[in-house]
Structures are given as C-alpha cells and as structure tokens.
Amino acid sequence: MEACDIYQGDCMDTGDTPLTWTAGRGHLEVVGILLERGDINPDKPNTLDLTPLWCAVGNGYEGAVKVLLGGAM
C-alpha cells in the first residue's frame, strides 16, 4: 500500500487538508483520529487562510471545536 501526503490538498483547489475537511463537516471521530497521529499541524490554513478550527467554528460543529482545542470527544 502506498502512503499518501497527509497535507495533500483537495480537488477543489482550496487546499483543504483531511483535517480541515473533516473538522469543517463535523466528522468528530475522524478529527480525533487524525490528531492522534501526532504528525498533523492543526493550525495549517488552506489557500483561503482558514484553519481547521475556523472551519469547525464557522459551520457550528462544537464537538469538533472541542477536540481541536484538546478536549475529549
């Protein structure tokens, strides 16, 4: 199995990483899994300068916000 770049941008040219995409859509468990990797930068902005935290807050996903801020799921 070939590894992929965890920072690879999405196909929409917004530069959303997997963490940005999942946080902005409220996929709480996946956000937690990605953060557990230890090699993810949770503050990496996309090409619109939006971070995963901003995307979670902007879309009203309180659970994802808590996980991104270091809280439990």
PyMOL Python script that loads the backbone (N, CA, C, O; Angstrom):
from pymol import cmd

cmd.read_pdbstr("""\
ATOM      1  N   MET A   1       0.845  -1.178   0.000  1.00  0.00           N
ATOM      2  CA  MET A   1       0.000   0.000   0.000  1.00  0.00           C
ATOM      3  C   MET A   1       0.888   1.239   0.000  1.00  0.00           C
ATOM      4  O   MET A   1       1.816   1.346   0.802  1.00  0.00           O
ATOM      5  N   GLU A   2       0.606   2.152  -0.884  1.00  0.00           N
ATOM      6  CA  GLU A   2       1.385   3.377  -0.995  1.00  0.00           C
ATOM      7  C   GLU A   2       0.846   4.422  -0.027  1.00  0.00           C
ATOM      8  O   GLU A   2      -0.366   4.596   0.105  1.00  0.00           O
ATOM      9  N   ALA A   3       1.755   5.112   0.645  1.00  0.00           N
ATOM     10  CA  ALA A   3       1.362   6.160   1.583  1.00  0.00           C
ATOM     11  C   ALA A   3       0.937   7.406   0.812  1.00  0.00           C
ATOM     12  O   ALA A   3       1.345   7.610  -0.331  1.00  0.00           O
ATOM     13  N   CYS A   4       0.123   8.224   1.442  1.00  0.00           N
ATOM     14  CA  CYS A   4      -0.279   9.480   0.824  1.00  0.00           C
ATOM     15  C   CYS A   4       0.183  10.634   1.693  1.00  0.00           C
ATOM     16  O   CYS A   4       0.481  10.457   2.875  1.00  0.00           O
ATOM     17  N   ASP A   5       0.238  11.799   1.108  1.00  0.00           N
ATOM     18  CA  ASP A   5       0.636  13.005   1.819  1.00  0.00           C
ATOM     19  C   ASP A   5      -0.549  13.500   2.632  1.00  0.00           C
ATOM     20  O   ASP A   5      -1.591  13.844   2.072  1.00  0.00           O
ATOM     21  N   ILE A   6      -0.393  13.538   3.950  1.00  0.00           N
ATOM     22  CA  ILE A   6      -1.494  13.944   4.829  1.00  0.00           C
ATOM     23  C   ILE A   6      -1.863  15.414   4.617  1.00  0.00           C
ATOM     24  O   ILE A   6      -2.940  15.854   5.021  1.00  0.00           O
ATOM     25  N   TYR A   7      -0.963  16.170   3.984  1.00  0.00           N
ATOM     26  CA  TYR A   7      -1.240  17.575   3.699  1.00  0.00           C
ATOM     27  C   TYR A   7      -1.667  17.816   2.259  1.00  0.00           C
ATOM     28  O   TYR A   7      -1.772  18.963   1.824  1.00  0.00           O
ATOM     29  N   GLN A   8      -1.911  16.754   1.529  1.00  0.00           N
ATOM     30  CA  GLN A   8      -2.347  16.899   0.148  1.00  0.00           C
ATOM     31  C   GLN A   8      -3.638  17.699   0.106  1.00  0.00           C
ATOM     32  O   GLN A   8      -4.564  17.433   0.873  1.00  0.00           O
ATOM     33  N   GLY A   9      -3.701  18.672  -0.783  1.00  0.00           N
ATOM     34  CA  GLY A   9      -4.899  19.495  -0.908  1.00  0.00           C
ATOM     35  C   GLY A   9      -6.033  18.735  -1.569  1.00  0.00           C
ATOM     36  O   GLY A   9      -5.829  17.667  -2.147  1.00  0.00           O
ATOM     37  N   ASP A  10      -7.204  19.285  -1.477  1.00  0.00           N
ATOM     38  CA  ASP A  10      -8.377  18.649  -2.067  1.00  0.00           C
ATOM     39  C   ASP A  10      -8.475  18.965  -3.560  1.00  0.00           C
ATOM     40  O   ASP A  10      -7.672  19.724  -4.102  1.00  0.00           O
ATOM     41  N   CYS A  11      -9.457  18.379  -4.200  1.00  0.00           N
ATOM     42  CA  CYS A  11      -9.624  18.559  -5.644  1.00  0.00           C
ATOM     43  C   CYS A  11     -10.316  19.876  -5.995  1.00  0.00           C
ATOM     44  O   CYS A  11     -10.475  20.181  -7.177  1.00  0.00           O
ATOM     45  N   MET A  12     -10.720  20.643  -5.022  1.00  0.00           N
ATOM     46  CA  MET A  12     -11.414  21.910  -5.273  1.00  0.00           C
ATOM     47  C   MET A  12     -10.464  23.103  -5.248  1.00  0.00           C
ATOM     48  O   MET A  12     -10.910  24.247  -5.334  1.00  0.00           O
ATOM     49  N   ASP A  13      -9.170  22.851  -5.131  1.00  0.00           N
ATOM     50  CA  ASP A  13      -8.145  23.898  -5.103  1.00  0.00           C
ATOM     51  C   ASP A  13      -8.274  24.859  -3.932  1.00  0.00           C
ATOM     52  O   ASP A  13      -7.795  25.990  -4.004  1.00  0.00           O
ATOM     53  N   THR A  14      -8.914  24.422  -2.853  1.00  0.00           N
ATOM     54  CA  THR A  14      -8.958  25.252  -1.646  1.00  0.00           C
ATOM     55  C   THR A  14      -7.827  24.880  -0.696  1.00  0.00           C
ATOM     56  O   THR A  14      -7.594  25.565   0.300  1.00  0.00           O
ATOM     57  N   GLY A  15      -7.131  23.799  -1.005  1.00  0.00           N
ATOM     58  CA  GLY A  15      -6.032  23.374  -0.158  1.00  0.00           C
ATOM     59  C   GLY A  15      -6.480  22.765   1.157  1.00  0.00           C
ATOM     60  O   GLY A  15      -5.695  22.682   2.103  1.00  0.00           O
ATOM     61  N   ASP A  16      -7.735  22.336   1.228  1.00  0.00           N
ATOM     62  CA  ASP A  16      -8.210  21.700   2.462  1.00  0.00           C
ATOM     63  C   ASP A  16      -7.460  20.394   2.690  1.00  0.00           C
ATOM     64  O   ASP A  16      -7.427  19.518   1.826  1.00  0.00           O
ATOM     65  N   THR A  17      -6.865  20.283   3.860  1.00  0.00           N
ATOM     66  CA  THR A  17      -6.238  19.031   4.259  1.00  0.00           C
ATOM     67  C   THR A  17      -7.346  18.102   4.765  1.00  0.00           C
ATOM     68  O   THR A  17      -8.478  18.545   4.960  1.00  0.00           O
ATOM     69  N   PRO A  18      -7.038  16.840   4.975  1.00  0.00           N
ATOM     70  CA  PRO A  18      -8.054  15.952   5.546  1.00  0.00           C
ATOM     71  C   PRO A  18      -8.614  16.485   6.875  1.00  0.00           C
ATOM     72  O   PRO A  18      -9.805  16.338   7.147  1.00  0.00           O
ATOM     73  N   LEU A  19      -7.755  17.104   7.701  1.00  0.00           N
ATOM     74  CA  LEU A  19      -8.234  17.645   8.974  1.00  0.00           C
ATOM     75  C   LEU A  19      -9.173  18.830   8.754  1.00  0.00           C
ATOM     76  O   LEU A  19     -10.209  18.929   9.412  1.00  0.00           O
ATOM     77  N   THR A  20      -8.822  19.719   7.844  1.00  0.00           N
ATOM     78  CA  THR A  20      -9.696  20.857   7.550  1.00  0.00           C
ATOM     79  C   THR A  20     -11.050  20.378   7.039  1.00  0.00           C
ATOM     80  O   THR A  20     -12.099  20.864   7.461  1.00  0.00           O
ATOM     81  N   TRP A  21     -11.005  19.419   6.127  1.00  0.00           N
ATOM     82  CA  TRP A  21     -12.237  18.906   5.525  1.00  0.00           C
ATOM     83  C   TRP A  21     -13.133  18.251   6.574  1.00  0.00           C
ATOM     84  O   TRP A  21     -14.333  18.524   6.621  1.00  0.00           O
ATOM     85  N   THR A  22     -12.560  17.391   7.412  1.00  0.00           N
ATOM     86  CA  THR A  22     -13.384  16.679   8.393  1.00  0.00           C
ATOM     87  C   THR A  22     -13.873  17.597   9.510  1.00  0.00           C
ATOM     88  O   THR A  22     -15.009  17.468   9.966  1.00  0.00           O
ATOM     89  N   ALA A  23     -13.023  18.520   9.950  1.00  0.00           N
ATOM     90  CA  ALA A  23     -13.433  19.458  11.004  1.00  0.00           C
ATOM     91  C   ALA A  23     -14.560  20.353  10.514  1.00  0.00           C
ATOM     92  O   ALA A  23     -15.509  20.628  11.249  1.00  0.00           O
ATOM     93  N   GLY A  24     -14.453  20.803   9.284  1.00  0.00           N
ATOM     94  CA  GLY A  24     -15.464  21.701   8.719  1.00  0.00           C
ATOM     95  C   GLY A  24     -16.779  21.031   8.387  1.00  0.00           C
ATOM     96  O   GLY A  24     -17.759  21.692   8.042  1.00  0.00           O
ATOM     97  N   ARG A  25     -16.793  19.710   8.494  1.00  0.00           N
ATOM     98  CA  ARG A  25     -18.024  18.952   8.227  1.00  0.00           C
ATOM     99  C   ARG A  25     -18.502  18.188   9.452  1.00  0.00           C
ATOM    100  O   ARG A  25     -19.451  17.407   9.380  1.00  0.00           O
ATOM    101  N   GLY A  26     -17.835  18.424  10.576  1.00  0.00           N
ATOM    102  CA  GLY A  26     -18.290  17.856  11.840  1.00  0.00           C
ATOM    103  C   GLY A  26     -18.027  16.381  12.044  1.00  0.00           C
ATOM    104  O   GLY A  26     -18.708  15.742  12.846  1.00  0.00           O
ATOM    105  N   HIS A  27     -17.061  15.825  11.342  1.00  0.00           N
ATOM    106  CA  HIS A  27     -16.737  14.405  11.498  1.00  0.00           C
ATOM    107  C   HIS A  27     -15.805  14.233  12.700  1.00  0.00           C
ATOM    108  O   HIS A  27     -14.598  14.036  12.562  1.00  0.00           O
ATOM    109  N   LEU A  28     -16.406  14.315  13.859  1.00  0.00           N
ATOM    110  CA  LEU A  28     -15.719  14.358  15.144  1.00  0.00           C
ATOM    111  C   LEU A  28     -14.732  13.214  15.340  1.00  0.00           C
ATOM    112  O   LEU A  28     -13.588  13.449  15.730  1.00  0.00           O
ATOM    113  N   GLU A  29     -15.151  11.992  15.079  1.00  0.00           N
ATOM    114  CA  GLU A  29     -14.279  10.842  15.311  1.00  0.00           C
ATOM    115  C   GLU A  29     -13.060  10.867  14.398  1.00  0.00           C
ATOM    116  O   GLU A  29     -11.960  10.514  14.824  1.00  0.00           O
ATOM    117  N   VAL A  30     -13.243  11.278  13.159  1.00  0.00           N
ATOM    118  CA  VAL A  30     -12.118  11.332  12.224  1.00  0.00           C
ATOM    119  C   VAL A  30     -11.160  12.450  12.622  1.00  0.00           C
ATOM    120  O   VAL A  30      -9.947  12.284  12.502  1.00  0.00           O
ATOM    121  N   VAL A  31     -11.670  13.570  13.085  1.00  0.00           N
ATOM    122  CA  VAL A  31     -10.823  14.650  13.586  1.00  0.00           C
ATOM    123  C   VAL A  31      -9.930  14.110  14.702  1.00  0.00           C
ATOM    124  O   VAL A  31      -8.725  14.363  14.713  1.00  0.00           O
ATOM    125  N   GLY A  32     -10.516  13.371  15.633  1.00  0.00           N
ATOM    126  CA  GLY A  32      -9.751  12.786  16.728  1.00  0.00           C
ATOM    127  C   GLY A  32      -8.684  11.815  16.248  1.00  0.00           C
ATOM    128  O   GLY A  32      -7.555  11.830  16.740  1.00  0.00           O
ATOM    129  N   ILE A  33      -9.041  10.976  15.289  1.00  0.00           N
ATOM    130  CA  ILE A  33      -8.089  10.000  14.739  1.00  0.00           C
ATOM    131  C   ILE A  33      -6.916  10.719  14.069  1.00  0.00           C
ATOM    132  O   ILE A  33      -5.759  10.346  14.263  1.00  0.00           O
ATOM    133  N   LEU A  34      -7.218  11.739  13.292  1.00  0.00           N
ATOM    134  CA  LEU A  34      -6.153  12.478  12.609  1.00  0.00           C
ATOM    135  C   LEU A  34      -5.226  13.161  13.616  1.00  0.00           C
ATOM    136  O   LEU A  34      -4.007  13.152  13.444  1.00  0.00           O
ATOM    137  N   LEU A  35      -5.795  13.747  14.654  1.00  0.00           N
ATOM    138  CA  LEU A  35      -4.967  14.421  15.655  1.00  0.00           C
ATOM    139  C   LEU A  35      -4.112  13.438  16.438  1.00  0.00           C
ATOM    140  O   LEU A  35      -3.013  13.791  16.865  1.00  0.00           O
ATOM    141  N   GLU A  36      -4.587  12.220  16.636  1.00  0.00           N
ATOM    142  CA  GLU A  36      -3.824  11.204  17.364  1.00  0.00           C
ATOM    143  C   GLU A  36      -2.553  10.808  16.627  1.00  0.00           C
ATOM    144  O   GLU A  36      -1.625  10.290  17.247  1.00  0.00           O
ATOM    145  N   ARG A  37      -2.489  11.037  15.332  1.00  0.00           N
ATOM    146  CA  ARG A  37      -1.306  10.679  14.550  1.00  0.00           C
ATOM    147  C   ARG A  37      -0.046  11.358  15.075  1.00  0.00           C
ATOM    148  O   ARG A  37       1.038  10.777  15.040  1.00  0.00           O
ATOM    149  N   GLY A  38      -0.187  12.571  15.556  1.00  0.00           N
ATOM    150  CA  GLY A  38       0.957  13.294  16.083  1.00  0.00           C
ATOM    151  C   GLY A  38       1.772  14.043  15.045  1.00  0.00           C
ATOM    152  O   GLY A  38       2.629  14.850  15.404  1.00  0.00           O
ATOM    153  N   ASP A  39       1.524  13.795  13.761  1.00  0.00           N
ATOM    154  CA  ASP A  39       2.279  14.493  12.718  1.00  0.00           C
ATOM    155  C   ASP A  39       1.402  15.468  11.937  1.00  0.00           C
ATOM    156  O   ASP A  39       1.762  15.893  10.839  1.00  0.00           O
ATOM    157  N   ILE A  40       0.266  15.812  12.500  1.00  0.00           N
ATOM    158  CA  ILE A  40      -0.675  16.725  11.858  1.00  0.00           C
ATOM    159  C   ILE A  40      -0.539  18.110  12.488  1.00  0.00           C
ATOM    160  O   ILE A  40      -0.500  18.244  13.711  1.00  0.00           O
ATOM    161  N   ASN A  41      -0.469  19.130  11.647  1.00  0.00           N
ATOM    162  CA  ASN A  41      -0.451  20.501  12.136  1.00  0.00           C
ATOM    163  C   ASN A  41      -1.900  20.994  12.165  1.00  0.00           C
ATOM    164  O   ASN A  41      -2.467  21.281  11.111  1.00  0.00           O
ATOM    165  N   PRO A  42      -2.507  21.097  13.349  1.00  0.00           N
ATOM    166  CA  PRO A  42      -3.918  21.501  13.419  1.00  0.00           C
ATOM    167  C   PRO A  42      -4.150  22.967  13.081  1.00  0.00           C
ATOM    168  O   PRO A  42      -5.295  23.400  12.958  1.00  0.00           O
ATOM    169  N   ASP A  43      -3.075  23.733  12.928  1.00  0.00           N
ATOM    170  CA  ASP A  43      -3.202  25.155  12.614  1.00  0.00           C
ATOM    171  C   ASP A  43      -2.871  25.476  11.164  1.00  0.00           C
ATOM    172  O   ASP A  43      -2.779  26.649  10.802  1.00  0.00           O
ATOM    173  N   LYS A  44      -2.691  24.457  10.325  1.00  0.00           N
ATOM    174  CA  LYS A  44      -2.334  24.683   8.926  1.00  0.00           C
ATOM    175  C   LYS A  44      -3.555  25.236   8.178  1.00  0.00           C
ATOM    176  O   LYS A  44      -4.586  24.569   8.095  1.00  0.00           O
ATOM    177  N   PRO A  45      -3.436  26.454   7.634  1.00  0.00           N
ATOM    178  CA  PRO A  45      -4.565  27.038   6.897  1.00  0.00           C
ATOM    179  C   PRO A  45      -4.630  26.507   5.474  1.00  0.00           C
ATOM    180  O   PRO A  45      -3.640  26.022   4.926  1.00  0.00           O
ATOM    181  N   ASN A  46      -5.812  26.608   4.890  1.00  0.00           N
ATOM    182  CA  ASN A  46      -5.969  26.263   3.479  1.00  0.00           C
ATOM    183  C   ASN A  46      -5.608  27.491   2.636  1.00  0.00           C
ATOM    184  O   ASN A  46      -5.101  28.476   3.172  1.00  0.00           O
ATOM    185  N   THR A  47      -5.858  27.444   1.350  1.00  0.00           N
ATOM    186  CA  THR A  47      -5.497  28.570   0.480  1.00  0.00           C
ATOM    187  C   THR A  47      -6.349  29.811   0.736  1.00  0.00           C
ATOM    188  O   THR A  47      -6.024  30.896   0.253  1.00  0.00           O
ATOM    189  N   LEU A  48      -7.420  29.660   1.481  1.00  0.00           N
ATOM    190  CA  LEU A  48      -8.273  30.794   1.856  1.00  0.00           C
ATOM    191  C   LEU A  48      -7.916  31.325   3.243  1.00  0.00           C
ATOM    192  O   LEU A  48      -8.615  32.178   3.788  1.00  0.00           O
ATOM    193  N   ASP A  49      -6.807  30.806   3.814  1.00  0.00           N
ATOM    194  CA  ASP A  49      -6.327  31.148   5.162  1.00  0.00           C
ATOM    195  C   ASP A  49      -7.286  30.722   6.268  1.00  0.00           C
ATOM    196  O   ASP A  49      -7.322  31.339   7.332  1.00  0.00           O
ATOM    197  N   LEU A  50      -8.057  29.677   6.020  1.00  0.00           N
ATOM    198  CA  LEU A  50      -8.971  29.135   7.028  1.00  0.00           C
ATOM    199  C   LEU A  50      -8.333  27.900   7.653  1.00  0.00           C
ATOM    200  O   LEU A  50      -7.897  26.992   6.945  1.00  0.00           O
ATOM    201  N   THR A  51      -8.280  27.874   8.968  1.00  0.00           N
ATOM    202  CA  THR A  51      -7.732  26.727   9.687  1.00  0.00           C
ATOM    203  C   THR A  51      -8.837  25.707   9.958  1.00  0.00           C
ATOM    204  O   THR A  51     -10.018  26.025   9.822  1.00  0.00           O
ATOM    205  N   PRO A  52      -8.464  24.485  10.338  1.00  0.00           N
ATOM    206  CA  PRO A  52      -9.487  23.505  10.711  1.00  0.00           C
ATOM    207  C   PRO A  52     -10.405  24.022  11.826  1.00  0.00           C
ATOM    208  O   PRO A  52     -11.614  23.790  11.795  1.00  0.00           O
ATOM    209  N   LEU A  53      -9.829  24.721  12.805  1.00  0.00           N
ATOM    210  CA  LEU A  53     -10.645  25.260  13.902  1.00  0.00           C
ATOM    211  C   LEU A  53     -11.656  26.274  13.372  1.00  0.00           C
ATOM    212  O   LEU A  53     -12.831  26.230  13.739  1.00  0.00           O
ATOM    213  N   TRP A  54     -11.207  27.180  12.518  1.00  0.00           N
ATOM    214  CA  TRP A  54     -12.118  28.173  11.954  1.00  0.00           C
ATOM    215  C   TRP A  54     -13.247  27.496  11.192  1.00  0.00           C
ATOM    216  O   TRP A  54     -14.404  27.899  11.303  1.00  0.00           O
ATOM    217  N   CYS A  55     -12.916  26.470  10.419  1.00  0.00           N
ATOM    218  CA  CYS A  55     -13.937  25.763   9.635  1.00  0.00           C
ATOM    219  C   CYS A  55     -14.961  25.088  10.546  1.00  0.00           C
ATOM    220  O   CYS A  55     -16.158  25.106  10.259  1.00  0.00           O
ATOM    221  N   ALA A  56     -14.493  24.495  11.639  1.00  0.00           N
ATOM    222  CA  ALA A  56     -15.413  23.854  12.587  1.00  0.00           C
ATOM    223  C   ALA A  56     -16.306  24.890  13.261  1.00  0.00           C
ATOM    224  O   ALA A  56     -17.515  24.692  13.372  1.00  0.00           O
ATOM    225  N   VAL A  57     -15.714  25.992  13.710  1.00  0.00           N
ATOM    226  CA  VAL A  57     -16.488  27.059  14.362  1.00  0.00           C
ATOM    227  C   VAL A  57     -17.483  27.665  13.372  1.00  0.00           C
ATOM    228  O   VAL A  57     -18.659  27.839  13.690  1.00  0.00           O
ATOM    229  N   GLY A  58     -17.004  27.979  12.187  1.00  0.00           N
ATOM    230  CA  GLY A  58     -17.846  28.627  11.182  1.00  0.00           C
ATOM    231  C   GLY A  58     -19.045  27.806  10.753  1.00  0.00           C
ATOM    232  O   GLY A  58     -20.063  28.346  10.320  1.00  0.00           O
ATOM    233  N   ASN A  59     -18.913  26.488  10.881  1.00  0.00           N
ATOM    234  CA  ASN A  59     -20.019  25.610  10.490  1.00  0.00           C
ATOM    235  C   ASN A  59     -20.797  25.080  11.690  1.00  0.00           C
ATOM    236  O   ASN A  59     -21.689  24.247  11.532  1.00  0.00           O
ATOM    237  N   GLY A  60     -20.466  25.557  12.884  1.00  0.00           N
ATOM    238  CA  GLY A  60     -21.237  25.222  14.077  1.00  0.00           C
ATOM    239  C   GLY A  60     -20.994  23.836  14.650  1.00  0.00           C
ATOM    240  O   GLY A  60     -21.877  23.280  15.303  1.00  0.00           O
ATOM    241  N   TYR A  61     -19.811  23.262  14.421  1.00  0.00           N
ATOM    242  CA  TYR A  61     -19.525  21.917  14.932  1.00  0.00           C
ATOM    243  C   TYR A  61     -18.773  21.993  16.250  1.00  0.00           C
ATOM    244  O   TYR A  61     -17.548  21.880  16.295  1.00  0.00           O
ATOM    245  N   GLU A  62     -19.530  22.186  17.320  1.00  0.00           N
ATOM    246  CA  GLU A  62     -18.972  22.379  18.652  1.00  0.00           C
ATOM    247  C   GLU A  62     -18.105  21.203  19.093  1.00  0.00           C
ATOM    248  O   GLU A  62     -17.069  21.402  19.727  1.00  0.00           O
ATOM    249  N   GLY A  63     -18.517  19.989  18.765  1.00  0.00           N
ATOM    250  CA  GLY A  63     -17.743  18.819  19.150  1.00  0.00           C
ATOM    251  C   GLY A  63     -16.368  18.818  18.504  1.00  0.00           C
ATOM    252  O   GLY A  63     -15.374  18.507  19.160  1.00  0.00           O
ATOM    253  N   ALA A  64     -16.303  19.159  17.233  1.00  0.00           N
ATOM    254  CA  ALA A  64     -15.019  19.224  16.530  1.00  0.00           C
ATOM    255  C   ALA A  64     -14.155  20.343  17.116  1.00  0.00           C
ATOM    256  O   ALA A  64     -12.938  20.196  17.231  1.00  0.00           O
ATOM    257  N   VAL A  65     -14.777  21.442  17.478  1.00  0.00           N
ATOM    258  CA  VAL A  65     -14.048  22.554  18.102  1.00  0.00           C
ATOM    259  C   VAL A  65     -13.398  22.080  19.404  1.00  0.00           C
ATOM    260  O   VAL A  65     -12.225  22.357  19.653  1.00  0.00           O
ATOM    261  N   LYS A  66     -14.152  21.379  20.216  1.00  0.00           N
ATOM    262  CA  LYS A  66     -13.623  20.884  21.491  1.00  0.00           C
ATOM    263  C   LYS A  66     -12.446  19.942  21.285  1.00  0.00           C
ATOM    264  O   LYS A  66     -11.449  20.027  22.003  1.00  0.00           O
ATOM    265  N   VAL A  67     -12.551  19.053  20.320  1.00  0.00           N
ATOM    266  CA  VAL A  67     -11.460  18.111  20.044  1.00  0.00           C
ATOM    267  C   VAL A  67     -10.227  18.879  19.549  1.00  0.00           C
ATOM    268  O   VAL A  67      -9.110  18.598  19.982  1.00  0.00           O
ATOM    269  N   LEU A  68     -10.422  19.828  18.661  1.00  0.00           N
ATOM    270  CA  LEU A  68      -9.308  20.616  18.138  1.00  0.00           C
ATOM    271  C   LEU A  68      -8.623  21.430  19.241  1.00  0.00           C
ATOM    272  O   LEU A  68      -7.422  21.691  19.176  1.00  0.00           O
ATOM    273  N   LEU A  69      -9.381  21.816  20.225  1.00  0.00           N
ATOM    274  CA  LEU A  69      -8.812  22.598  21.347  1.00  0.00           C
ATOM    275  C   LEU A  69      -8.257  21.703  22.447  1.00  0.00           C
ATOM    276  O   LEU A  69      -7.852  22.184  23.505  1.00  0.00           O
ATOM    277  N   GLY A  70      -8.241  20.404  22.192  1.00  0.00           N
ATOM    278  CA  GLY A  70      -7.629  19.488  23.148  1.00  0.00           C
ATOM    279  C   GLY A  70      -8.584  18.828  24.109  1.00  0.00           C
ATOM    280  O   GLY A  70      -8.148  18.166  25.050  1.00  0.00           O
ATOM    281  N   GLY A  71      -9.864  18.986  23.902  1.00  0.00           N
ATOM    282  CA  GLY A  71     -10.850  18.355  24.765  1.00  0.00           C
ATOM    283  C   GLY A  71     -11.160  16.935  24.325  1.00  0.00           C
ATOM    284  O   GLY A  71     -10.742  16.494  23.254  1.00  0.00           O
ATOM    285  N   ALA A  72     -11.881  16.245  25.148  1.00  0.00           N
ATOM    286  CA  ALA A  72     -12.271  14.860  24.838  1.00  0.00           C
ATOM    287  C   ALA A  72     -13.430  14.851  23.857  1.00  0.00           C
ATOM    288  O   ALA A  72     -14.188  15.813  23.741  1.00  0.00           O
ATOM    289  N   MET A  73     -13.541  13.711  23.145  1.00  0.00           N
ATOM    290  CA  MET A  73     -14.652  13.543  22.186  1.00  0.00           C
ATOM    291  C   MET A  73     -15.935  13.266  22.910  1.00  0.00           C
ATOM    292  O   MET A  73     -16.977  13.096  22.277  1.00  0.00           O
TER     293      MET A  73
END
""", "prot")
cmd.dss("prot")
cmd.show_as("cartoon", "prot")
cmd.util.cbc("prot")
cmd.orient("prot")
